[in-house]
C-alpha cells in the first residue's frame, strides 16, 4: 500500500504534466514575463515604492512590513528550507514544456518555490496595515506562484507550500515588528 505522500507526489507530477501538455501560446508569453518580473522580488519592490510614495504614513508602514516579510521569508526559504529538501527541479524536456514559456532553470532546490513564498509574504505583510491592498496583491501573488509551474521550473506543490510558508512567515514577522514597536 502506498503512503499518502507517494500519492501526493504522483498527483503533483501529474498536474505539472497536464499544465505542460496544454497548449496556451498567449498565456505562455504572459506567464513568462510575469515570472521574470518577479525575479529578485522586483514586483514587490515596485509595489512597495508605489505604496510608500502614494499611501502616506500607512502606505510607508505597509511597504516596510511587506518588504521586511519578504526579507525574513527569503532568508528562511533559501538558507534553511531549500537546502534541507533537495527536491530536483522538474524535467521540462521529458514533459515537453514548450520553449516559448520557459524561463532560465534555477540551480537551487525546487521545494519550496521562493518566488511564491516571497510574493505571498509581501502581500500578507502589506495586508496587515492595508487590508484592501492585500486582495489585489494576493491575486498577483497567486499568478506569480502559478507562473512558476507554467514556465516549468516548479511542481504545483512547490508553489502551494511556498505560498503557505510566505504567508505564515509574514504573519510572524509583522507581529514581531508590531510588538517590538510598542
N, C-alpha and C positions, 0 to 999 in steps of 0.2 A: 504494500500500500504506500502510495507516495504522500509526502507531507504537504501541508498547505503552502509551505514556502516553495516547494518544487512546482506546485500548481500555479502559484503567483508568478514565478519566473517564466513558466511556459506562456501564461497569459500576457505577460509583459512583452515577450518576444513576438507573440502573435499579433498584438496590437501594433507594435513597431513595424512588422512586416506588412500589415494591412495599410498603414499610412504610406509606407514606401511604395507600395504597389498601386496606389490610387493616383491616376493622372490629374494633376492640378496645376497647369502651367502658369496661370495668373497668380494663384496663391503662392506658388514656388518663389516668384520674384519678391512678393511682399514679405514672406516669412524669412527669406534670406536677408533682405535689407533690415528687417526688424531684429533678427538675431545678431547681425553685425553691429547695429546701433546700440545694442545692449552690452557689447563688449566693454569691459572695464567700468561698468555701471554708468556709461555715458548718458543713458536716458534718465537715470536718477539724478545725476549731476545737473543735467539741463533743467529738469523739473524743480530741483532744489533752488537753482538760481532764479527761476521764474517765481517761485513762491517767496523767496527772500526779497526780491525786488518789488513785487506787486502785492504781497499779502500782509504788509505791516508787521507789527510785533508777533502776531500769531503765525504768520507765514514764515518769518525768520526762525521761530521756535520749531515749527513743523519741519522746516528744511534741516535744522540742526539734528532733531531727533531722527528724522529719516536717514540722514547720512551717517549718524552715529550707529544706527541699527545696521546699515549696510556694512560698516567697518567691522563691527563685532561679528556679524554673520559671516562675512567673507573670511575673517581670520579663523573662526571655528571650523567652517566647512573645508577650507583649503589646507589648514595646518593640522587639524585633528581628524576630521571625519574621512575625507578622501584618502589619506594615506592608510587608514585602517581598513577601508573597504576593498580597495584594489580591484574593483569591478572593471573588466575590459570594456572598451568602447564598442558600440555596435559595428558589425561588418557591413559597411554600406555597399561594397561590391557584391557580396553574397546576396544581399537583399535588393539589389538593383535600384538603389536610391538614385533618382535622376541627377545628373551632373548639374543641371541648371539650378537645383535647390541647395546644393552643398555649400557649406562654409568650411574653412580650414578645421581639420580634426585636431582638437586639443590633445596634449600628451598626458594630461592628468587622468586620474581615475574617473570613470563615468558616474559613479554614485557618490553623493547626490549631485544634481545639477546646481552648480554655483550661480549660474545666471538666474535660475528660478528662485533660488534662495535669496539672492540679493534684491531681485525685483519685488518679492513679497515682503522682505524686510523693510524696504523703503516705503512701500505702500502702508504697511502696518505702523511704522514709526510716524509717518505723516498723519495717519488717521487718528492717532492718539490726541493730536491737537486740533486737526481739521477733519472731522468725520465725513464731511461732504466731499472732500478731496480723495478720501480713501476709495470711494466707489470707482471712479474712473482709473485711479492708479492701480487698483486690484484687477480691473479689467485688462489694463495694459500688461500687468504682471502675468496674468493668465495667458495672454497672447505670447509674451516672451517665453514662458515655460513651454507652450505648445511649439513655438518656433524651433526650439532645440530638438524636439522629436522630429518635426517636419524636415529639418535640414540634415537629419541623420546622425547627429552627434550624441544623442541620449535616447535611452529607452523611456517609455512613459513613466515607469516607476521612479526613475531618477528625477524627473521633473516634478512629480507629485510629492515625493519625500523632500526634495529641495524646497519646494513651496511651503510645506508644513514646517520645516526647520526654520526657514526665514521668518515666517510669521511668529513662531514661538520665541525665537531669539530676540526679535524686535520687541515683543511684549516684555521680556525680561530686561532688555536694555532700557526701554523708556521708563519702566517702573523704577529701575535702579537710579537713573538720572533724575527722575522726578523726586524720589525720596531724598537724594543727595542735595537737591536744590532747595529743600525745605528748611 
